[in-house]
Amino acid sequence: MAKLRITWVKSGVGYERSQRRTLETLGFHRLNQSVLHEDSRALRGMINKVRHLVTVEKAIGQPE
């Protein structure tokens, strides 16, 4: 299955609490941090909720 690299690029301050909690659920601790996740429908829903705060790219060359 494909992996996605998600990078947190904009602060969650001033946005709804549910959006800040979604960032935590994705595994972010600090701004400009990147995390790898397996692509799934649930993950896509979380990304959609915070799409204005993150960037997403397909992870290439990552060991399984």
PDBQT receptor file of N, H, CA, C and O in Angstrom, charges set to zero:
ATOM      1  N   MET A   1       0.837  -1.183   0.000  1.00  0.00    +0.000 N 
ATOM      2  CA  MET A   1       0.000   0.000   0.000  1.00  0.00    +0.000 C 
ATOM      3  C   MET A   1       0.884   1.249   0.000  1.00  0.00    +0.000 C 
ATOM      4  O   MET A   1       1.990   1.224   0.541  1.00  0.00    +0.000 OA
ATOM      5  N   ALA A   2       0.419   2.304  -0.584  1.00  0.00    +0.000 N 
ATOM      6  H   ALA A   2      -0.480   2.324  -1.023  1.00  0.00    +0.000 HD
ATOM      7  CA  ALA A   2       1.191   3.541  -0.704  1.00  0.00    +0.000 C 
ATOM      8  C   ALA A   2       1.304   4.256   0.637  1.00  0.00    +0.000 C 
ATOM      9  O   ALA A   2       0.412   4.189   1.483  1.00  0.00    +0.000 OA
ATOM     10  N   LYS A   3       2.425   4.937   0.800  1.00  0.00    +0.000 N 
ATOM     11  H   LYS A   3       3.150   4.992   0.113  1.00  0.00    +0.000 HD
ATOM     12  CA  LYS A   3       2.619   5.747   1.999  1.00  0.00    +0.000 C 
ATOM     13  C   LYS A   3       2.546   7.218   1.621  1.00  0.00    +0.000 C 
ATOM     14  O   LYS A   3       2.923   7.609   0.517  1.00  0.00    +0.000 OA
ATOM     15  N   LEU A   4       2.057   8.024   2.550  1.00  0.00    +0.000 N 
ATOM     16  H   LEU A   4       1.751   7.707   3.447  1.00  0.00    +0.000 HD
ATOM     17  CA  LEU A   4       1.974   9.463   2.349  1.00  0.00    +0.000 C 
ATOM     18  C   LEU A   4       2.852  10.169   3.364  1.00  0.00    +0.000 C 
ATOM     19  O   LEU A   4       2.871   9.808   4.540  1.00  0.00    +0.000 OA
ATOM     20  N   ARG A   5       3.586  11.186   2.900  1.00  0.00    +0.000 N 
ATOM     21  H   ARG A   5       3.571  11.480   1.944  1.00  0.00    +0.000 HD
ATOM     22  CA  ARG A   5       4.360  12.043   3.802  1.00  0.00    +0.000 C 
ATOM     23  C   ARG A   5       3.540  13.313   3.995  1.00  0.00    +0.000 C 
ATOM     24  O   ARG A   5       3.264  14.041   3.042  1.00  0.00    +0.000 OA
ATOM     25  N   ILE A   6       3.157  13.567   5.245  1.00  0.00    +0.000 N 
ATOM     26  H   ILE A   6       3.382  12.976   6.019  1.00  0.00    +0.000 HD
ATOM     27  CA  ILE A   6       2.338  14.720   5.588  1.00  0.00    +0.000 C 
ATOM     28  C   ILE A   6       3.214  15.673   6.390  1.00  0.00    +0.000 C 
ATOM     29  O   ILE A   6       3.849  15.266   7.362  1.00  0.00    +0.000 OA
ATOM     30  N   THR A   7       3.250  16.940   5.984  1.00  0.00    +0.000 N 
ATOM     31  H   THR A   7       2.734  17.270   5.194  1.00  0.00    +0.000 HD
ATOM     32  CA  THR A   7       4.076  17.939   6.648  1.00  0.00    +0.000 C 
ATOM     33  C   THR A   7       3.178  19.054   7.176  1.00  0.00    +0.000 C 
ATOM     34  O   THR A   7       2.343  19.594   6.451  1.00  0.00    +0.000 OA
ATOM     35  N   TRP A   8       3.366  19.388   8.450  1.00  0.00    +0.000 N 
ATOM     36  H   TRP A   8       4.045  18.949   9.039  1.00  0.00    +0.000 HD
ATOM     37  CA  TRP A   8       2.593  20.449   9.099  1.00  0.00    +0.000 C 
ATOM     38  C   TRP A   8       3.270  21.775   8.779  1.00  0.00    +0.000 C 
ATOM     39  O   TRP A   8       4.402  22.005   9.205  1.00  0.00    +0.000 OA
ATOM     40  N   VAL A   9       2.586  22.666   8.022  1.00  0.00    +0.000 N 
ATOM     41  H   VAL A   9       1.666  22.479   7.677  1.00  0.00    +0.000 HD
ATOM     42  CA  VAL A   9       3.218  23.887   7.539  1.00  0.00    +0.000 C 
ATOM     43  C   VAL A   9       2.614  25.180   8.094  1.00  0.00    +0.000 C 
ATOM     44  O   VAL A   9       3.215  26.244   7.945  1.00  0.00    +0.000 OA
ATOM     45  N   LYS A  10       1.447  25.112   8.726  1.00  0.00    +0.000 N 
ATOM     46  H   LYS A  10       0.959  24.247   8.847  1.00  0.00    +0.000 HD
ATOM     47  CA  LYS A  10       0.811  26.316   9.251  1.00  0.00    +0.000 C 
ATOM     48  C   LYS A  10       0.259  26.030  10.641  1.00  0.00    +0.000 C 
ATOM     49  O   LYS A  10      -0.313  24.967  10.883  1.00  0.00    +0.000 OA
ATOM     50  N   SER A  11       0.431  26.975  11.544  1.00  0.00    +0.000 N 
ATOM     51  H   SER A  11       0.895  27.839  11.348  1.00  0.00    +0.000 HD
ATOM     52  CA  SER A  11       0.014  26.798  12.926  1.00  0.00    +0.000 C 
ATOM     53  C   SER A  11      -1.502  26.597  13.049  1.00  0.00    +0.000 C 
ATOM     54  O   SER A  11      -2.278  27.130  12.255  1.00  0.00    +0.000 OA
ATOM     55  N   GLY A  12      -1.899  25.827  14.046  1.00  0.00    +0.000 N 
ATOM     56  H   GLY A  12      -1.268  25.395  14.690  1.00  0.00    +0.000 HD
ATOM     57  CA  GLY A  12      -3.311  25.581  14.308  1.00  0.00    +0.000 C 
ATOM     58  C   GLY A  12      -3.941  26.610  15.234  1.00  0.00    +0.000 C 
ATOM     59  O   GLY A  12      -5.133  26.526  15.528  1.00  0.00    +0.000 OA
ATOM     60  N   VAL A  13      -3.159  27.582  15.698  1.00  0.00    +0.000 N 
ATOM     61  H   VAL A  13      -2.190  27.650  15.460  1.00  0.00    +0.000 HD
ATOM     62  CA  VAL A  13      -3.676  28.609  16.603  1.00  0.00    +0.000 C 
ATOM     63  C   VAL A  13      -4.757  29.416  15.882  1.00  0.00    +0.000 C 
ATOM     64  O   VAL A  13      -4.552  29.868  14.755  1.00  0.00    +0.000 OA
ATOM     65  N   GLY A  14      -5.887  29.591  16.525  1.00  0.00    +0.000 N 
ATOM     66  H   GLY A  14      -6.054  29.224  17.440  1.00  0.00    +0.000 HD
ATOM     67  CA  GLY A  14      -6.976  30.361  15.948  1.00  0.00    +0.000 C 
ATOM     68  C   GLY A  14      -7.982  29.521  15.185  1.00  0.00    +0.000 C 
ATOM     69  O   GLY A  14      -8.998  30.039  14.722  1.00  0.00    +0.000 OA
ATOM     70  N   TYR A  15      -7.709  28.218  15.048  1.00  0.00    +0.000 N 
ATOM     71  H   TYR A  15      -6.883  27.797  15.424  1.00  0.00    +0.000 HD
ATOM     72  CA  TYR A  15      -8.637  27.322  14.373  1.00  0.00    +0.000 C 
ATOM     73  C   TYR A  15      -9.393  26.500  15.416  1.00  0.00    +0.000 C 
ATOM     74  O   TYR A  15      -9.028  26.473  16.591  1.00  0.00    +0.000 OA
ATOM     75  N   GLU A  16     -10.444  25.837  14.965  1.00  0.00    +0.000 N 
ATOM     76  H   GLU A  16     -10.741  25.859  14.010  1.00  0.00    +0.000 HD
ATOM     77  CA  GLU A  16     -11.280  25.051  15.869  1.00  0.00    +0.000 C 
ATOM     78  C   GLU A  16     -10.467  24.000  16.616  1.00  0.00    +0.000 C 
ATOM     79  O   GLU A  16      -9.477  23.475  16.107  1.00  0.00    +0.000 OA
ATOM     80  N   ARG A  17     -10.909  23.710  17.823  1.00  0.00    +0.000 N 
ATOM     81  H   ARG A  17     -11.713  24.136  18.236  1.00  0.00    +0.000 HD
ATOM     82  CA  ARG A  17     -10.223  22.707  18.650  1.00  0.00    +0.000 C 
ATOM     83  C   ARG A  17     -10.176  21.349  17.943  1.00  0.00    +0.000 C 
ATOM     84  O   ARG A  17      -9.187  20.625  18.054  1.00  0.00    +0.000 OA
ATOM     85  N   SER A  18     -11.231  21.010  17.225  1.00  0.00    +0.000 N 
ATOM     86  H   SER A  18     -12.035  21.599  17.134  1.00  0.00    +0.000 HD
ATOM     87  CA  SER A  18     -11.249  19.708  16.540  1.00  0.00    +0.000 C 
ATOM     88  C   SER A  18     -10.151  19.620  15.486  1.00  0.00    +0.000 C 
ATOM     89  O   SER A  18      -9.621  18.536  15.241  1.00  0.00    +0.000 OA
ATOM     90  N   GLN A  19      -9.803  20.735  14.861  1.00  0.00    +0.000 N 
ATOM     91  H   GLN A  19     -10.233  21.615  15.059  1.00  0.00    +0.000 HD
ATOM     92  CA  GLN A  19      -8.730  20.726  13.873  1.00  0.00    +0.000 C 
ATOM     93  C   GLN A  19      -7.381  20.571  14.558  1.00  0.00    +0.000 C 
ATOM     94  O   GLN A  19      -6.515  19.858  14.051  1.00  0.00    +0.000 OA
ATOM     95  N   ARG A  20      -7.184  21.220  15.694  1.00  0.00    +0.000 N 
ATOM     96  H   ARG A  20      -7.887  21.799  16.106  1.00  0.00    +0.000 HD
ATOM     97  CA  ARG A  20      -5.932  21.070  16.452  1.00  0.00    +0.000 C 
ATOM     98  C   ARG A  20      -5.784  19.634  16.953  1.00  0.00    +0.000 C 
ATOM     99  O   ARG A  20      -4.680  19.089  16.959  1.00  0.00    +0.000 OA
ATOM    100  N   ARG A  21      -6.888  19.023  17.372  1.00  0.00    +0.000 N 
ATOM    101  H   ARG A  21      -7.784  19.465  17.368  1.00  0.00    +0.000 HD
ATOM    102  CA  ARG A  21      -6.844  17.635  17.842  1.00  0.00    +0.000 C 
ATOM    103  C   ARG A  21      -6.556  16.679  16.681  1.00  0.00    +0.000 C 
ATOM    104  O   ARG A  21      -5.905  15.652  16.875  1.00  0.00    +0.000 OA
ATOM    105  N   THR A  22      -7.026  17.003  15.495  1.00  0.00    +0.000 N 
ATOM    106  H   THR A  22      -7.555  17.837  15.337  1.00  0.00    +0.000 HD
ATOM    107  CA  THR A  22      -6.727  16.179  14.328  1.00  0.00    +0.000 C 
ATOM    108  C   THR A  22      -5.230  16.201  14.037  1.00  0.00    +0.000 C 
ATOM    109  O   THR A  22      -4.657  15.172  13.680  1.00  0.00    +0.000 OA
ATOM    110  N   LEU A  23      -4.590  17.362  14.187  1.00  0.00    +0.000 N 
ATOM    111  H   LEU A  23      -5.055  18.198  14.477  1.00  0.00    +0.000 HD
ATOM    112  CA  LEU A  23      -3.138  17.452  14.012  1.00  0.00    +0.000 C 
ATOM    113  C   LEU A  23      -2.428  16.547  15.018  1.00  0.00    +0.000 C 
ATOM    114  O   LEU A  23      -1.469  15.861  14.663  1.00  0.00    +0.000 OA
ATOM    115  N   GLU A  24      -2.888  16.540  16.261  1.00  0.00    +0.000 N 
ATOM    116  H   GLU A  24      -3.667  17.097  16.550  1.00  0.00    +0.000 HD
ATOM    117  CA  GLU A  24      -2.306  15.669  17.286  1.00  0.00    +0.000 C 
ATOM    118  C   GLU A  24      -2.499  14.197  16.911  1.00  0.00    +0.000 C 
ATOM    119  O   GLU A  24      -1.583  13.387  17.056  1.00  0.00    +0.000 OA
ATOM    120  N   THR A  25      -3.688  13.862  16.434  1.00  0.00    +0.000 N 
ATOM    121  H   THR A  25      -4.432  14.519  16.316  1.00  0.00    +0.000 HD
ATOM    122  CA  THR A  25      -3.995  12.482  16.058  1.00  0.00    +0.000 C 
ATOM    123  C   THR A  25      -3.116  12.010  14.907  1.00  0.00    +0.000 C 
ATOM    124  O   THR A  25      -2.750  10.837  14.838  1.00  0.00    +0.000 OA
ATOM    125  N   LEU A  26      -2.781  12.922  14.008  1.00  0.00    +0.000 N 
ATOM    126  H   LEU A  26      -3.079  13.875  14.063  1.00  0.00    +0.000 HD
ATOM    127  CA  LEU A  26      -1.895  12.576  12.904  1.00  0.00    +0.000 C 
ATOM    128  C   LEU A  26      -0.465  12.348  13.379  1.00  0.00    +0.000 C 
ATOM    129  O   LEU A  26       0.345  11.789  12.640  1.00  0.00    +0.000 OA
ATOM    130  N   GLY A  27      -0.139  12.770  14.601  1.00  0.00    +0.000 N 
ATOM    131  H   GLY A  27      -0.797  13.224  15.201  1.00  0.00    +0.000 HD
ATOM    132  CA  GLY A  27       1.173  12.504  15.172  1.00  0.00    +0.000 C 
ATOM    133  C   GLY A  27       2.112  13.688  15.190  1.00  0.00    +0.000 C 
ATOM    134  O   GLY A  27       3.313  13.521  15.400  1.00  0.00    +0.000 OA
ATOM    135  N   PHE A  28       1.588  14.887  14.972  1.00  0.00    +0.000 N 
ATOM    136  H   PHE A  28       0.612  15.023  14.801  1.00  0.00    +0.000 HD
ATOM    137  CA  PHE A  28       2.432  16.078  14.953  1.00  0.00    +0.000 C 
ATOM    138  C   PHE A  28       2.687  16.611  16.356  1.00  0.00    +0.000 C 
ATOM    139  O   PHE A  28       1.806  16.594  17.216  1.00  0.00    +0.000 OA
ATOM    140  N   HIS A  29       3.928  17.090  16.570  1.00  0.00    +0.000 N 
ATOM    141  H   HIS A  29       4.643  17.104  15.871  1.00  0.00    +0.000 HD
ATOM    142  CA  HIS A  29       4.299  17.712  17.832  1.00  0.00    +0.000 C 
ATOM    143  C   HIS A  29       4.784  19.138  17.633  1.00  0.00    +0.000 C 
ATOM    144  O   HIS A  29       4.658  19.975  18.527  1.00  0.00    +0.000 OA
ATOM    145  N   ARG A  30       5.343  19.415  16.449  1.00  0.00    +0.000 N 
ATOM    146  H   ARG A  30       5.445  18.735  15.723  1.00  0.00    +0.000 HD
ATOM    147  CA  ARG A  30       5.878  20.757  16.203  1.00  0.00    +0.000 C 
ATOM    148  C   ARG A  30       5.695  21.127  14.730  1.00  0.00    +0.000 C 
ATOM    149  O   ARG A  30       5.565  20.262  13.864  1.00  0.00    +0.000 OA
ATOM    150  N   LEU A  31       5.688  22.414  14.474  1.00  0.00    +0.000 N 
ATOM    151  H   LEU A  31       5.794  23.118  15.177  1.00  0.00    +0.000 HD
ATOM    152  CA  LEU A  31       5.529  22.940  13.127  1.00  0.00    +0.000 C 
ATOM    153  C   LEU A  31       6.691  22.474  12.241  1.00  0.00    +0.000 C 
ATOM    154  O   LEU A  31       7.810  22.300  12.723  1.00  0.00    +0.000 OA
ATOM    155  N   ASN A  32       6.429  22.279  10.976  1.00  0.00    +0.000 N 
ATOM    156  H   ASN A  32       5.520  22.421  10.584  1.00  0.00    +0.000 HD
ATOM    157  CA  ASN A  32       7.387  21.804   9.966  1.00  0.00    +0.000 C 
ATOM    158  C   ASN A  32       7.838  20.357  10.183  1.00  0.00    +0.000 C 
ATOM    159  O   ASN A  32       8.830  19.927   9.595  1.00  0.00    +0.000 OA
ATOM    160  N   GLN A  33       7.135  19.617  11.002  1.00  0.00    +0.000 N 
ATOM    161  H   GLN A  33       6.328  19.966  11.479  1.00  0.00    +0.000 HD
ATOM    162  CA  GLN A  33       7.418  18.204  11.209  1.00  0.00    +0.000 C 
ATOM    163  C   GLN A  33       6.719  17.392  10.118  1.00  0.00    +0.000 C 
ATOM    164  O   GLN A  33       5.622  17.743   9.684  1.00  0.00    +0.000 OA
ATOM    165  N   SER A  34       7.352  16.318   9.683  1.00  0.00    +0.000 N 
ATOM    166  H   SER A  34       8.244  16.033  10.035  1.00  0.00    +0.000 HD
ATOM    167  CA  SER A  34       6.760  15.407   8.703  1.00  0.00    +0.000 C 
ATOM    168  C   SER A  34       6.519  14.052   9.345  1.00  0.00    +0.000 C 
ATOM    169  O   SER A  34       7.308  13.599  10.174  1.00  0.00    +0.000 OA
ATOM    170  N   VAL A  35       5.424  13.409   8.959  1.00  0.00    +0.000 N 
ATOM    171  H   VAL A  35       4.783  13.778   8.286  1.00  0.00    +0.000 HD
ATOM    172  CA  VAL A  35       5.112  12.066   9.429  1.00  0.00    +0.000 C 
ATOM    173  C   VAL A  35       4.738  11.207   8.229  1.00  0.00    +0.000 C 
ATOM    174  O   VAL A  35       4.243  11.713   7.222  1.00  0.00    +0.000 OA
ATOM    175  N   LEU A  36       4.979   9.902   8.343  1.00  0.00    +0.000 N 
ATOM    176  H   LEU A  36       5.381   9.490   9.161  1.00  0.00    +0.000 HD
ATOM    177  CA  LEU A  36       4.609   8.942   7.308  1.00  0.00    +0.000 C 
ATOM    178  C   LEU A  36       3.431   8.107   7.789  1.00  0.00    +0.000 C 
ATOM    179  O   LEU A  36       3.414   7.633   8.925  1.00  0.00    +0.000 OA
ATOM    180  N   HIS A  37       2.450   7.933   6.914  1.00  0.00    +0.000 N 
ATOM    181  H   HIS A  37       2.464   8.318   5.991  1.00  0.00    +0.000 HD
ATOM    182  CA  HIS A  37       1.287   7.109   7.232  1.00  0.00    +0.000 C 
ATOM    183  C   HIS A  37       0.915   6.296   6.001  1.00  0.00    +0.000 C 
ATOM    184  O   HIS A  37       1.120   6.724   4.866  1.00  0.00    +0.000 OA
ATOM    185  N   GLU A  38       0.360   5.108   6.253  1.00  0.00    +0.000 N 
ATOM    186  H   GLU A  38       0.193   4.761   7.176  1.00  0.00    +0.000 HD
ATOM    187  CA  GLU A  38      -0.218   4.310   5.170  1.00  0.00    +0.000 C 
ATOM    188  C   GLU A  38      -1.469   5.022   4.664  1.00  0.00    +0.000 C 
ATOM    189  O   GLU A  38      -2.263   5.525   5.458  1.00  0.00    +0.000 OA
ATOM    190  N   ASP A  39      -1.643   5.063   3.363  1.00  0.00    +0.000 N 
ATOM    191  H   ASP A  39      -0.998   4.655   2.717  1.00  0.00    +0.000 HD
ATOM    192  CA  ASP A  39      -2.808   5.702   2.760  1.00  0.00    +0.000 C 
ATOM    193  C   ASP A  39      -4.062   4.888   3.074  1.00  0.00    +0.000 C 
ATOM    194  O   ASP A  39      -4.085   3.672   2.882  1.00  0.00    +0.000 OA
ATOM    195  N   SER A  40      -5.094   5.562   3.555  1.00  0.00    +0.000 N 
ATOM    196  H   SER A  40      -5.074   6.549   3.711  1.00  0.00    +0.000 HD
ATOM    197  CA  SER A  40      -6.376   4.907   3.829  1.00  0.00    +0.000 C 
ATOM    198  C   SER A  40      -7.483   5.954   3.749  1.00  0.00    +0.000 C 
ATOM    199  O   SER A  40      -7.218   7.156   3.714  1.00  0.00    +0.000 OA
ATOM    200  N   ARG A  41      -8.710   5.485   3.721  1.00  0.00    +0.000 N 
ATOM    201  H   ARG A  41      -8.925   4.509   3.749  1.00  0.00    +0.000 HD
ATOM    202  CA  ARG A  41      -9.837   6.419   3.646  1.00  0.00    +0.000 C 
ATOM    203  C   ARG A  41      -9.941   7.262   4.910  1.00  0.00    +0.000 C 
ATOM    204  O   ARG A  41     -10.259   8.449   4.835  1.00  0.00    +0.000 OA
ATOM    205  N   ALA A  42      -9.678   6.665   6.067  1.00  0.00    +0.000 N 
ATOM    206  H   ALA A  42      -9.420   5.701   6.128  1.00  0.00    +0.000 HD
ATOM    207  CA  ALA A  42      -9.745   7.397   7.334  1.00  0.00    +0.000 C 
ATOM    208  C   ALA A  42      -8.686   8.496   7.372  1.00  0.00    +0.000 C 
ATOM    209  O   ALA A  42      -8.953   9.619   7.799  1.00  0.00    +0.000 OA
ATOM    210  N   LEU A  43      -7.482   8.153   6.917  1.00  0.00    +0.000 N 
ATOM    211  H   LEU A  43      -7.266   7.241   6.569  1.00  0.00    +0.000 HD
ATOM    212  CA  LEU A  43      -6.403   9.135   6.882  1.00  0.00    +0.000 C 
ATOM    213  C   LEU A  43      -6.751  10.272   5.929  1.00  0.00    +0.000 C 
ATOM    214  O   LEU A  43      -6.521  11.440   6.247  1.00  0.00    +0.000 OA
ATOM    215  N   ARG A  44      -7.298   9.943   4.772  1.00  0.00    +0.000 N 
ATOM    216  H   ARG A  44      -7.485   8.995   4.514  1.00  0.00    +0.000 HD
ATOM    217  CA  ARG A  44      -7.692  10.975   3.809  1.00  0.00    +0.000 C 
ATOM    218  C   ARG A  44      -8.729  11.930   4.403  1.00  0.00    +0.000 C 
ATOM    219  O   ARG A  44      -8.709  13.127   4.117  1.00  0.00    +0.000 OA
ATOM    220  N   GLY A  45      -9.632  11.403   5.227  1.00  0.00    +0.000 N 
ATOM    221  H   GLY A  45      -9.649  10.431   5.460  1.00  0.00    +0.000 HD
ATOM    222  CA  GLY A  45     -10.626  12.254   5.886  1.00  0.00    +0.000 C 
ATOM    223  C   GLY A  45      -9.980  13.221   6.864  1.00  0.00    +0.000 C 
ATOM    224  O   GLY A  45     -10.371  14.386   6.938  1.00  0.00    +0.000 OA
ATOM    225  N   MET A  46      -8.985  12.739   7.622  1.00  0.00    +0.000 N 
ATOM    226  H   MET A  46      -8.668  11.792   7.562  1.00  0.00    +0.000 HD
ATOM    227  CA  MET A  46      -8.275  13.618   8.557  1.00  0.00    +0.000 C 
ATOM    228  C   MET A  46      -7.493  14.692   7.808  1.00  0.00    +0.000 C 
ATOM    229  O   MET A  46      -7.478  15.855   8.211  1.00  0.00    +0.000 OA
ATOM    230  N   ILE A  47      -6.847  14.295   6.717  1.00  0.00    +0.000 N 
ATOM    231  H   ILE A  47      -6.859  13.350   6.390  1.00  0.00    +0.000 HD
ATOM    232  CA  ILE A  47      -6.094  15.257   5.917  1.00  0.00    +0.000 C 
ATOM    233  C   ILE A  47      -7.033  16.313   5.341  1.00  0.00    +0.000 C 
ATOM    234  O   ILE A  47      -6.702  17.498   5.310  1.00  0.00    +0.000 OA
ATOM    235  N   ASN A  48      -8.196  15.880   4.890  1.00  0.00    +0.000 N 
ATOM    236  H   ASN A  48      -8.465  14.918   4.915  1.00  0.00    +0.000 HD
ATOM    237  CA  ASN A  48      -9.168  16.816   4.325  1.00  0.00    +0.000 C 
ATOM    238  C   ASN A  48      -9.596  17.860   5.354  1.00  0.00    +0.000 C 
ATOM    239  O   ASN A  48      -9.817  19.021   5.008  1.00  0.00    +0.000 OA
ATOM    240  N   LYS A  49      -9.711  17.455   6.607  1.00  0.00    +0.000 N 
ATOM    241  H   LYS A  49      -9.531  16.513   6.889  1.00  0.00    +0.000 HD
ATOM    242  CA  LYS A  49     -10.147  18.372   7.664  1.00  0.00    +0.000 C 
ATOM    243  C   LYS A  49      -9.124  19.477   7.927  1.00  0.00    +0.000 C 
ATOM    244  O   LYS A  49      -9.491  20.603   8.263  1.00  0.00    +0.000 OA
ATOM    245  N   VAL A  50      -7.838  19.149   7.772  1.00  0.00    +0.000 N 
ATOM    246  H   VAL A  50      -7.540  18.234   7.499  1.00  0.00    +0.000 HD
ATOM    247  CA  VAL A  50      -6.779  20.129   8.060  1.00  0.00    +0.000 C 
ATOM    248  C   VAL A  50      -5.961  20.450   6.807  1.00  0.00    +0.000 C 
ATOM    249  O   VAL A  50      -4.781  20.783   6.909  1.00  0.00    +0.000 OA
ATOM    250  N   ARG A  51      -6.572  20.353   5.637  1.00  0.00    +0.000 N 
ATOM    251  H   ARG A  51      -7.531  20.082   5.553  1.00  0.00    +0.000 HD
ATOM    252  CA  ARG A  51      -5.839  20.521   4.378  1.00  0.00    +0.000 C 
ATOM    253  C   ARG A  51      -5.219  21.906   4.232  1.00  0.00    +0.000 C 
ATOM    254  O   ARG A  51      -4.263  22.066   3.473  1.00  0.00    +0.000 OA
ATOM    255  N   HIS A  52      -5.737  22.912   4.940  1.00  0.00    +0.000 N 
ATOM    256  H   HIS A  52      -6.513  22.781   5.557  1.00  0.00    +0.000 HD
ATOM    257  CA  HIS A  52      -5.184  24.262   4.876  1.00  0.00    +0.000 C 
ATOM    258  C   HIS A  52      -3.967  24.426   5.803  1.00  0.00    +0.000 C 
ATOM    259  O   HIS A  52      -3.313  25.468   5.778  1.00  0.00    +0.000 OA
ATOM    260  N   LEU A  53      -3.660  23.410   6.617  1.00  0.00    +0.000 N 
ATOM    261  H   LEU A  53      -4.192  22.563   6.637  1.00  0.00    +0.000 HD
ATOM    262  CA  LEU A  53      -2.550  23.478   7.568  1.00  0.00    +0.000 C 
ATOM    263  C   LEU A  53      -1.403  22.531   7.212  1.00  0.00    +0.000 C 
ATOM    264  O   LEU A  53      -0.324  22.630   7.798  1.00  0.00    +0.000 OA
ATOM    265  N   VAL A  54      -1.613  21.627   6.274  1.00  0.00    +0.000 N 
ATOM    266  H   VAL A  54      -2.489  21.547   5.798  1.00  0.00    +0.000 HD
ATOM    267  CA  VAL A  54      -0.603  20.617   5.950  1.00  0.00    +0.000 C 
ATOM    268  C   VAL A  54      -0.370  20.533   4.449  1.00  0.00    +0.000 C 
ATOM    269  O   VAL A  54      -1.176  21.002   3.647  1.00  0.00    +0.000 OA
ATOM    270  N   THR A  55       0.767  19.916   4.089  1.00  0.00    +0.000 N 
ATOM    271  H   THR A  55       1.422  19.534   4.741  1.00  0.00    +0.000 HD
ATOM    272  CA  THR A  55       1.001  19.539   2.696  1.00  0.00    +0.000 C 
ATOM    273  C   THR A  55       1.154  18.019   2.661  1.00  0.00    +0.000 C 
ATOM    274  O   THR A  55       1.617  17.410   3.626  1.00  0.00    +0.000 OA
ATOM    275  N   VAL A  56       0.763  17.418   1.544  1.00  0.00    +0.000 N 
ATOM    276  H   VAL A  56       0.387  17.912   0.760  1.00  0.00    +0.000 HD
ATOM    277  CA  VAL A  56       0.777  15.968   1.416  1.00  0.00    +0.000 C 
ATOM    278  C   VAL A  56       1.492  15.593   0.125  1.00  0.00    +0.000 C 
ATOM    279  O   VAL A  56       1.268  16.199  -0.923  1.00  0.00    +0.000 OA
ATOM    280  N   GLU A  57       2.351  14.593   0.215  1.00  0.00    +0.000 N 
ATOM    281  H   GLU A  57       2.533  14.102   1.066  1.00  0.00    +0.000 HD
ATOM    282  CA  GLU A  57       3.023  14.079  -0.975  1.00  0.00    +0.000 C 
ATOM    283  C   GLU A  57       3.198  12.569  -0.816  1.00  0.00    +0.000 C 
ATOM    284  O   GLU A  57       3.244  12.039   0.294  1.00  0.00    +0.000 OA
ATOM    285  N   LYS A  58       3.291  11.908  -1.947  1.00  0.00    +0.000 N 
ATOM    286  H   LYS A  58       3.254  12.338  -2.849  1.00  0.00    +0.000 HD
ATOM    287  CA  LYS A  58       3.514  10.470  -1.930  1.00  0.00    +0.000 C 
ATOM    288  C   LYS A  58       4.956  10.217  -1.508  1.00  0.00    +0.000 C 
ATOM    289  O   LYS A  58       5.879  10.823  -2.053  1.00  0.00    +0.000 OA
ATOM    290  N   ALA A  59       5.152   9.336  -0.555  1.00  0.00    +0.000 N 
ATOM    291  H   ALA A  59       4.402   8.844  -0.113  1.00  0.00    +0.000 HD
ATOM    292  CA  ALA A  59       6.503   9.010  -0.067  1.00  0.00    +0.000 C 
ATOM    293  C   ALA A  59       7.130   8.037  -1.058  1.00  0.00    +0.000 C 
ATOM    294  O   ALA A  59       6.597   6.956  -1.312  1.00  0.00    +0.000 OA
ATOM    295  N   ILE A  60       8.265   8.436  -1.609  1.00  0.00    +0.000 N 
ATOM    296  H   ILE A  60       8.698   9.314  -1.403  1.00  0.00    +0.000 HD
ATOM    297  CA  ILE A  60       8.953   7.632  -2.606  1.00  0.00    +0.000 C 
ATOM    298  C   ILE A  60      10.266   7.111  -1.999  1.00  0.00    +0.000 C 
ATOM    299  O   ILE A  60      10.987   7.850  -1.328  1.00  0.00    +0.000 OA
ATOM    300  N   GLY A  61      10.555   5.854  -2.243  1.00  0.00    +0.000 N 
ATOM    301  H   GLY A  61       9.969   5.255  -2.789  1.00  0.00    +0.000 HD
ATOM    302  CA  GLY A  61      11.812   5.276  -1.791  1.00  0.00    +0.000 C 
ATOM    303  C   GLY A  61      11.862   4.972  -0.313  1.00  0.00    +0.000 C 
ATOM    304  O   GLY A  61      12.955   4.847   0.240  1.00  0.00    +0.000 OA
ATOM    305  N   GLN A  62      10.729   4.847   0.351  1.00  0.00    +0.000 N 
ATOM    306  H   GLN A  62       9.842   4.949  -0.099  1.00  0.00    +0.000 HD
ATOM    307  CA  GLN A  62      10.696   4.517   1.771  1.00  0.00    +0.000 C 
ATOM    308  C   GLN A  62      10.733   3.010   1.949  1.00  0.00    +0.000 C 
ATOM    309  O   GLN A  62      10.002   2.297   1.263  1.00  0.00    +0.000 OA
ATOM    310  N   PRO A  63      11.559   2.511   2.844  1.00  0.00    +0.000 N 
ATOM    311  CA  PRO A  63      11.582   1.063   3.096  1.00  0.00    +0.000 C 
ATOM    312  C   PRO A  63      10.287   0.609   3.736  1.00  0.00    +0.000 C 
ATOM    313  O   PRO A  63       9.700   1.323   4.549  1.00  0.00    +0.000 OA
ATOM    314  N   GLU A  64       9.850  -0.569   3.370  1.00  0.00    +0.000 N 
ATOM    315  H   GLU A  64      10.327  -1.148   2.709  1.00  0.00    +0.000 HD
ATOM    316  CA  GLU A  64       8.598  -1.109   3.909  1.00  0.00    +0.000 C 
ATOM    317  C   GLU A  64       8.792  -1.595   5.323  1.00  0.00    +0.000 C 
ATOM    318  O   GLU A  64       7.848  -2.084   5.943  1.00  0.00    +0.000 OA
TER     319      GLU A  64
